Amino acid sequence: MPSINIHLSRSSVVTIDGLAASGKSSVAQGVAQALNVPYVSSGLLYRAVTYAALNHQINLEQESEILAWVAHNGLKLLPKNDGNQVFLNAHDITEQCHSSLVDANVSIVALHQNVRAWVNTQIRALEKPFVAEGRDMGAVVFTDAAVKLFLTASSLVRAQRRSLERPEETEQIKAMIEARDTKDAVNSGAATDAVVIETESLNLEEVIAASLDAIAART
């Protein structure tokens, strides 16, 4: 997608929030490419912590054990406008973070408030401007963001989209998404000043276009 005539200041952040499989990463990537800035996937950091905890047999219910592990191991997010990578002790673990096992467990890790604080600290320290996507980027992490967007769609539509990336059947994925929605409810929700975009009847290009229109109207 070509760049457009929208210029973010050097301190600007655009946030894109939404529930599981609402298309945040794909939309954030398209918007970031159009704006010629990186996008930041907060969810990938939560996935990385979850993957590492599972891989090292850390009890996911034990926040202190997870934080102790994170403190002594190098976990780093590399944001770009064509994708994000996450590294564990300089090893790229991005692909391993996108699995059904991580899908099913990441909400457990993300409920830990000190883990959330750690992730938020990492993201706030990144060089601006950028597009940040996640669950609470606009409502909590970047409350002064230049523009806040929130993507929404039914659990069925989100499951149909995710079925293109996972081996499970759509109904099984739908059940997993609805269970995750319930777990994520406490940390998800549109900021009061967010532009809500209903993506159910839109394709990816149309959602990106609607997002850019909203950004242009507010910058």
N, C-alpha and C positions, 0 to 999 in steps of 0.2 A: 504494500500500500504506500503510495507516495506521501511525502510530507505535506502538510497543509499550513495555512497561514495562521497558526496559533503559536504564540511564543510564551513559554512559562518563564517566570523569573528564576534566578539561580537558587532561591530558597523555596520554590514551590513544590507542593506535593498534590497529586490527584489520587484520590482513593476510590477503589472499586471493591465493594463488599457484596456478599451474597452467601447463600447456603451451599452445601455440598453439591458439586456437579452443576452449578448454575452457569458455568462458562466463564468464570472470573479470569482464569489464567489466559485463555484464548483471547478474550476481549482485551485484557490488559496488554497482552503482547501486541495486538493490532493497534491499539491506541498509542502505545509507547513508540511503535515504529512510525506512526503518522506524526507524532510529536518529536521524533528523533531524540528520545530520552530512554533510559533503562526502565524496566519494570521490576518490581520487587514482589516475590511470592512469599508472603509470610507463612502460608500453609506448608511450603516446602521445608521450612525450618522445623515446624512441628513434626512433619513427616520424618525428617532426619533424626530428630531426638527419639521418636518412636521406633524407627528402624534400629537405631543404635541400642536402645534399651532392650528390644526384643532379641537382637543379635547377641547381646552380652548377658542375656537372661536376668535382666534387672526387673524387679517387681514393678509393674506399671502403676500400682496404687501407692508406691512409696516415693513421694515427691523428693524427700531428702536424698534418697539413693540416686535418683535421676540427676538432681542438681549437682551432687558430688561428682558423678561421672562426667557431666558436661564441663565442670570446672577444671578437670584434669585431662581433657582431650580437646584437640583442635577441631571445632565444627565451624565451618565458614560458608556463608552464602555469597555467591558471585552473581549479581544481577546484570542482565544485558537486555537489549530490546528485542532479541530474537530467542529468548529463553533464559531460564535460571539454572545454575548448577550449584550443588552443595557438596562440600568436601569434608571428609573426616580424616584428620591427620594427613592432609594433602592427597587423599585418594578420592576420586570422584564416585559418589554413591547415589547420584541423582536417579538412575534407573531403578535401583533397589528400593527407593522410597515410594515408587508408584506400584504398589501391589495390593491385592485384596486383603492380605494380612495386615498391612499398614492401614488400609482403609478402615478396617474393623476396629482398630485399636487407637488411632490417633486422637479420637475425642477424649479418651481416658487421660492421656497425657496433657491434652490442651485444657482440661479442667483445673489443673494445678496452677494456682495463681502465681506462684513464684517462677514456674516455668514460663508462663505468659510474660511475666516481667522481664525474664532473661531474653526471650524472643524480641520483645518490644525494644529493649535496650540495643540489641544488635541492629534492628531495623532503623531506629532513630539515628544511629551513628553513621549510616550510609550517606554518601555524598549526594546532595540534591542538585537539580530537580529529578524527580522520577514519578512513576505511577506505582502505587502500592495496592496490592489486592489481598483480600483475606476475609475475615469474619467481622472484625471490629476496627478496621483501619481508620474509618471516618468517625466512628462514635467514641473511640477510646484513644487510639494511638496517635492520630494526627487530627486533633479536634479543630485545628486552625487551617486545615487543608484548603487549598484554593478552590477545589471542586470536589464534591463527594457524590458518588454514584452507588446505587444498590440494585443488583440484578435479581430477578425473581422468576420462578417457573414452577409448575407442579412437580411433585415427586416422580410421576410417571415420565414426564418429558425429560427430566434430569437423568432418570435411570436409562432411558432409551439412548441418550447421548453417551453416558458412561459405558454402556454395553459395547460400544465401538472400541473401547480401550481395555476391557476386562473379559475374562473367559466365561464368567457366570451368565446365566440367563437373566433377562430383563426383570422378571418378577423377583428374583433373588436379590438383584442389585437394588430394586425399588425398596424392598424390605430393609436392606442395610442402610440405604439413604434415609429412610424415615426414622430408623432407630438412631442414626447419627444426628438427624435434625433435633430429636428430643434431647440428646445429650448436649448438643451445641447451643440449645436455646438460650442458656444463661449468658453466653458470650457472643451471641449473634443478634443482629437487628440493625435496621437502617438508622443512621444519624437523623436527628430531627430536621436538619437542613439538607438532607441528601435528595438527589433526583432519583426516583424509583423508576427503573426500566423493566417492563414486563417483556420477557424474552421468548415466551412460549410460542408465539406465532411468527417469530423473526428468525432469520438465519444469521450466521455469525457476522457476515458483512453488514447486515442491517443493524445489528446490535452495536457494532463498532461505529457505524455512521451516526446512530442515535446518541451514542456516548460522546462522540466528537462535537455534535451539535450542542449538547448540554454544556460541554467544556467551553466552546466558543461563546455561548451565551453568558457565561459567568466569568470570563477572563478578559 
